[in-house]
Amino acid sequence: MSAPIVIAHRGVPGARLEHTAESYQLAIEQGADYIEPDLVMSRDGVLVVRHENELSSTTDVADRAIFADRRTTKDVDGVAVTGWFSEDFTLEELRSLSTRERIPEVRPGNLGLTGTILTFEQVIDIAEAENARRGPGEPRLGIYPETKHPTYFNALGYDITDLLLSTLRGRDLDTERPRFPVIIQSMEPGNLRWLRSRTSLPLIQLLEHGGAPYDHVLAGDSRDYAFLASAAGLAFIAEYADGVGAHKSLVIARDAEDRLAAPTALVGDAHDLGLAVHVWTLRDENHFLPADLRNGQGPADHGDALAEYLAFYDAGVDGVFSDSTARAITARDRWERRSPSATGSPAPGA
């Protein structure tokens, strides 16, 4: 098998603010195979890069008196959310905000950092520049965008999926042989099925550890994420996608004491259907690690993340979403040295 790909999850948020140019650049320097932007909409119809469309957890919008009257409550995928929302701001207004650390209690080292909101086009520019810098024999850096809340945005009149595809086409990236690798991911089957009939780019169905895709909820479709992670659910996914991006607990469960347990059947079931498995999200901090791999006392202390990476590589995953590219690469190098089945560099989308 090829070595697993390393996907820089919003860049390297363990060391830089997520979704910033500095974060993506550090991921590139550390050897990421893909950089991953989450996409939401601006009021004037531009794809911008944020973890969620609610802005107060990652920007200083709450401190800007000029925007105080835009605080509101919205139903986002069936959940009442109060705050400030990307779709209520023009791109110019969004660019006036300063980004900040989303989870300061876990990443206090990022508290002094600031950044600006990027557009999807700017992330493509970052990848373009890096690939132009590389020699002809070097592997291409890829991008791995996620459409956030496509059904929600559709209801507001924004077709985020069509805009993503048209943007890629405008940059000569929606082809059978794009200039560098592109993988598209989504939590919702509906927009992936729409994409399948319009593009040959690899598509990844994201799988949560609970709940159901929002488009299925609205349609009264009983196929929740638990079903989609089953052998029957994976067979359904294989009709329209090339792989799954699975929450890590769906690949290796945890026991009653929150320790790593045995791998589940998901990787084997997916591989039997020709589906790749990319697992999310591997991080260094105790807060995210199983109990048996934590070090120190606090949630921000770094545990034995290498051991967790190795466990997932041993479980046969084809890629990892990582908040620490350097750690993922170090673990992969160690795994390759001890695993004779791993050959060559990661194949795009493998």
N, C-alpha and C positions, 0 to 999 in steps of 0.2 A: 504494500500500500504506500501511497505518497505520504510524506510528513504532513501533519495537520497545518492548516493555514492559521495565521495569527491576525485577528481582526482588531484593530485599535478602536475600542468602544468609546466613541466620542473623543477620540484622541488618547491622551494619557491622563485621565482625570485624577489618578492617584498622585500626580505631581504638578499638573497644570489645570487651569479651569477648563471644564468640559466644553467641547464644541468651539474652542477658540483656535485661531491660527497657530498660536504658540503650542497648543496641545497637539494639534495634528502634526506640526513640524517635529516635535519631540518624538512622536510615534514613528515618523519616517526615519529619523536618525537612529532610533532603537531597532529598526528592522521590520516594522509591520508589513504584512502582505497587502492589507486593505485598511483604509481609513473609513470610519463609519459616521455619517451624519444622519440625525433625525430631522425630518422635514415637517414644518407647519406653514401656515399661510399668513401673509400680511394683509392689511385691509385693501391694499392696491394690487393684490394678486401676485405677489412675489413669494417664491419658496425661500423660507428662511430656516436657519438651523437652530433648533431648540429641542430639549428633551420633552417638553410639553408646551402646549399653547398658552398655559398660564405662566405669567412672567415673573411674579414676585419672588419665587423661590430661587431664581437664578440671575436676577437683575436688581438694580436699585430703583425700579419703577415706583415702589411704595414711598420712596423718599422724594419723589418729584411732585411738588405741589401742583404743577401745571396739569398733571394727569390724574389728580385725585378724584375727579368726577367720573372717571372711566372705571373705577372699581365697581364690580358687579358680580352677580351670581349666575352661573350658567349650568345647564345639564350637559355634562361631557360624558358620553358613553354611559348614560344612566346614573351618573354620580353628580350630585350638586357640588360645584366648585366655586369658591369665592375668590376673586382677585382681579388681575388685569390680564387681558387676553390678546395674543398676537394679532388676531384678525380685526381688532379694534384700533390698530396702529398702522400708519403708513410705514414704508420701509425707512424713510428719512427719520421718522420718530423713533423707530426701533434702533436705528444706528446711533441715536443720541443717548441711549441707555448704556450704563456700564454693567458688565456681567460680574457675577460674584459666585462664591462657592455654594453649591446646593446643599451639601451635608457637612457643615462646619464642625459639628461635634465629632465626626469621624475623620475629617481631613483639616485639622486646624492649621496645618502648614500652608494651605492655600488661601488663608484669610486675607493676606495682604495683596493678593493678586487681583487684577482687573483685566477686562478685555472688552471687545465689541462683538455684537451679533453679526454673524456671517450670513451671506446668502448661499444657496446651493451652488450657484455659478462660481462663487469664490472658492468653495471647496474643490470644484472641478479644476479651477485655476491652480490650486495648490498641487493637485495630482499631476496636472499637465506640466508644471514647472519641474517637478521631481523627475518625471519620465523623460523630459527633454534633457535633463542633466545626466541621466544614466546612459551608459554605453549601449550599443546595439545588442550585445550578448547578455546584458543584465535583465533580470526579471522585471516586469512592469508592476508598478504600484497600482492597486485597484481601489475602487470606491464601492461602498456597500450601503446605499441609502435606504432609510425606512420611511414609509408613508405613515404618519401618525394620524389616527382618528379619521380615516377617509370617509366613513359614513357621516360622521358629525360635520365635516367640512362640506360634503356634498349637500347636506340639508341647508347650509348657509349660502349655497351657490358657487362653491369653489370645488372644481374637479381636480383635486390634488394629484390623482394618479395620472390623468391625461397631461397635466402640466409637467409632471416629472418626465413622462415619456417624450413630450415635445421638446423639453430642455435637452435631454440626452440626444435626441435626433439632431437638434441644432448644433450640438457639439461633436457630431459624427461618432457617437458612442452607442447608438441603438442599431447595430449592424451584426451580422453573423461573425464578423471579425473586427470588433471594436479596437481602437488604437491602444486601449488598456482595459483591463478587466472591470466589469460592472456586474454586481449582483443586487437584485432588488428584494427587499423583505417587507413583510406586513403581518400584523396580528389578525387581519381579516381575510378570509378566503375569497370574498366577493371581488375585491379589487385585483387580487392575484389571478383569479379566473378571467377577469376582463383583460388583464395584461397578457395572459397566455395566448390569447387569440390575436395579439398585436405585436408581440416581440419574441425574439428567440433568446433574449438575455436570460441567464439563470434566475429563477424565482425561489424564494425561501419563505415557507410558512412558519411564522413564529408560534411557539407553544408556551403558554403560561402554565404555572403549576396549579392553577385553580380558575374557576369562572368559565366564561365562554366568549367567543368572538362577538363583538357588538352587533355586527350585521346579522349573525345568526339569532341573537336575542330578539332583535326587531322583527325578524321574519318568522319567529316562533319555531325555529329550527333547533331541535334538541341536541344536535351534535356539538357538545361542549369541548373544552380542551382535553379533558380526561379521555373522551372518546377519540379525539384526533390523535392522541398519543398511543392509542391501542393499535393492534395489527390491522383491524378493519378501518380505523381512522387514517392510518398511514396509507392504506390502499386508496382511499378517497383522495388524499393529498397528492398521491402520485399521478392522478389524472391531470393536474394542472401545475404542479411545482416540481422543482428539481431537488429539493431538500427541505429539512426542517431546522429551525433555530430554536432549540429546546431549552427551557429553564433547567438549570443543572440538576435539580432534584428529580427531574424526569429521567435522567440518565444514570445517576447514582443517588439512591435514596439515602435518607438519614434514619438512624434508629431512635428509640425513645429517649436516649440521652443526647440527641442531636449530634451524634458522631456519624462519620461516613459508613454506610453499609455496603451491601453488594450492588453491583450494576444491575439495572433493570434489563428488560428484553428490548428496549426501544432501539438501541443501535443496531442490533442484529436484525430486528424486524424491518427497520428502515433500509438497511443495506440489501436485504433480500429483495426489496422492491426497486433497488437502484437509486434510492434517495440518500443524499449526503446528510450528515448530522453535524451542526455547529451548535455548541453549547454556550449558554450565557448565564451569568457574567462572572468571570473569575477575577478576584480582587485580593489584595494583600492584607487588608485590615481584619482584626479579630471579629468585628461586627458582622462580616460576611462569611467567615470561615466556620467549618464544623468544629464542635467542641474539642475534639481530639487534636486539632491542629492549631489551636490558639496559644499564643505566648503573651506573658504579661497579664495585666489586670484590666486595662481599659479597652473600650471598643476601637480606639484609634491605633492601638499597638499593632504591630505587624506580626502575624503568625507564620506558620510554615506553609506559605502559599505554594512553594515548589512541590510539596508533597501532593497538594490538591491537583495541580496541573498534571503531574505524573499519573495520578489516579485516573483522570479523564483521558489522557493520551492512551493509557493502558486499556481503557474501556472501548477504544476504537473510534473516538470521535474524529471527524474530518476537519474540524476547525474549532477555535475558541474565541469568543468575545472577551477581551481582556482590558482591564483598567490600568494595567502595568505591562506595556509591551516588552520591556527588557526582561521582566520575570518570565513571561510566556516564552520568549525566545531562549532564555537560559534553560528553562525546563525542557523545551523541545530538543535543544542540542543534547542535553543529558539523555533524554528518552531515545533519540536516534542512535546514540553511541551504544546503548544497551539493547536496542531492538533491531535485529537483523532484517525484519520485514519492512522497515522504513527505508525507502529509496528515493534519492533525488530531492529536488525542491518541490514545494507544494504546487499542485496544479490549480489554476484558477477555477474556483467553484467546486473543487473537489472536497 
